[in-house]
Amino acid sequence: MKAVGITGVGVYLPEEVVTNKNLEEMVETSDEWIYTRTGISERRVANQETDTSDMAISAAKQALDDAGLAAKEIDLIIVATATPDHAVPSVACLVQRALELEDVPAMDVSAACSGFVYALVTGKQFIETDTYQHVLIIGSEKFSKIVDWTDRNTCVLFGDGAGAVILSEVSAGKGILSFELGADGRGAEHLLVSPESGCVEMKGREVFKFAVRQMPESSLEVVRRAGLTKEDVDFLVPHQANLRIIEAARERLSLAPDKVAVTVKQHGNTSAASIPLALYAELQAGKIKDEDIVVMVGFGGGLTWGAVCLKWGK
């Protein structure tokens, strides 16, 4: 089968920054309380005129430019989101319309914060089997519209943003080497959007216990499936939900702090957009290099989890 990898990356972050100090004026909380428990100092919040699809479109265009592709070369669009503009149509169809890609299949994936990995693995299959050549994968979220800004337990956590990648055939030996996807619906009530209020609700302690176990386990599992050891891993790009959870995964992989993407301080938890946003930041900083072994791992509501191990480069 073909080797499939990431050939372009793009992002979008709203301009408005909401700091922990700002939140002190809105709810009973403090900068110290938020930062010591989560590692978050600020987050981006989209304005009323900007929805999930708008951010997705901007990130997609940047990813296309980075890959050196015209929009018309895309064969499939997959958007991972838990905060679509509407129940119907999908965000992917709105992206398709904006990119003027008539008849190109488009669909959304709903796996909460694991959604980007789910979408990535789904897109990979179509290229491996020679069905499509180039797949556009987007993680885009506007959690600010489903956050209860009077609930200090959740409003401090989330931010808005979008990240996109282009999946294409790459050189033999590069690209996605292995993956793991999983779910445990027994934990469905731990993280959900309330049908009454329309706002996200979370049992933080339960989600934390799940995440500190699952993120490291999934990271090690995809390394094993790739026929590698943790000593072979050059860089970790984890879901940016909580600094303590990220640290647990880093320690299990025995990685130095400078080998782990950490953007949670500036972005908060951007759900399905989290991993591509963090990936872009580290690429811009020159920390991920050609032929590096990179692990991307996430967890989310459902409960769900997913990880990939890849060799970076085209």
Salt bridges, closest charged atoms under 4 A:
GLU24 OE2 - LYS21 NZ 3.95
ASP51 OD1 - LYS145 NZ 2.73
GLU128 OE2 - LYS124 NZ 2.66
ASP130 OD1 - LYS2 NZ 2.54
GLU169 OE1 - LYS2 NZ 3.80
GLU180 OE2 - ARG225 NH2 3.81
ASP184 OD1 - ARG186 NE 2.85
GLU206 OE2 - LYS209 NZ 3.50
GLU217 OE1 - ARG213 NH1 3.79
GLU221 OE2 - ARG224 NH2 2.50
GLU221 OE2 - ARG225 NE 2.76
GLU247 OE1 - ARG250 NH2 2.99
GLU282 OE1 - LYS287 NZ 3.92
ASP290 OD2 - LYS174 NZ 3.05
